[in-house]
Amino acid sequence: MITHARSVITVCVLSAALAACGTAEAPRGGGRTAVPSTPAPSPSAPPTLAPGPAGLTPVFTSGPRSGDKTVALTFDADMTADQGPRAAQGERFDNPQLIATLRALKVPATVFMTGRWAEEYPIQARGIGRDPLFEVANHSYSHYAFTADCYGLPTIEEERMRADVERAYTAFRRAGVPDAKPYFRFPGGCYDQRALRALSATGVTAVQWDVVGGDAFATDADAVARQVLQGVRPGSVVVLHCTRSAAPTTERAIRRIVPELRRQGYRFVKVSELIGATASGGLS
């Protein structure tokens, strides 16, 4: 489900206005609908990165490796556009117990949500999006890969990439998420120059990671916890999953990870805080 970033574009921080309206594929059962692009920024718009060379979408991997021991836990809420029949048969692509545990432990986190997930679980999407402990970011609408040969995921055509991202933001708004962030995670973590170019007009910052949780399809929560604890450094971004059927051990691993990192002096933050810290503290 995930792979390491193939390139990292290191650039200065910019609170950029997001793209103007575009036309995206309509929801199931309807015709084509004019869909707004990513939301216009408010006066307190979250930090983003300036475009990279030739205007490519910038990529953020980790925060400053400073003495401030911060770490961002991120959770991918995956659901592919064609998995509706599996959900109807009872497969669970959500993980409410994980969200409840993060709340009980008072752990800020960033949830990278697909638009299809928000459609399937609108009450949960709205609850996460309105909880100040969390922030919602974009993981595409369809969870189709933006490159070929990406963990067996279906591949989206280049001309549909931007519309897919914009359609996810529309799904968030319809679910009642008030302030989805201008951060995007590529399905499977797979991207190339073509994908970065296709998304440049959306104004998003692509967010990767430097610590792989290894919870996808894992059955040993202790092994997941050990992998995270061994990989975390100041400024780390950890990728985990909020998908019960594909990552059933994540909640148990979190109950070990959080107390141990706190014992080591780490403070949990959202991705937006790490990106903001990059502006004032230097790039990693």
Buried (B, 14 or more C-beta within 10 A) or exposed (E): BBBEBEEBBEBEBBBBEBBEEBEBBBBEEEEEEEBBBBBEBEEEBBBBBBBBEEEBBBBBBBBBBEEBBBBBBBBBBBBBBEBBEBBEEEBBBBBBEBBEBBBEBEBBBBBBBBBBBBBBBBEBBBBBBEBEBBBBBBBBBBBBBBBEEBEEBEBBEEEBBBBBBBBBBBBBBBBBBEBBBBBBBBBBBBBBBEBBBBBBBBBBBBBBBBBBBBBBEBEBBEBBBBBBBEBBBBBBBBBBBBBBBBBBBBBBBBBBBBEBBEEEEBEBBBBBBBBBBBBEBEBB
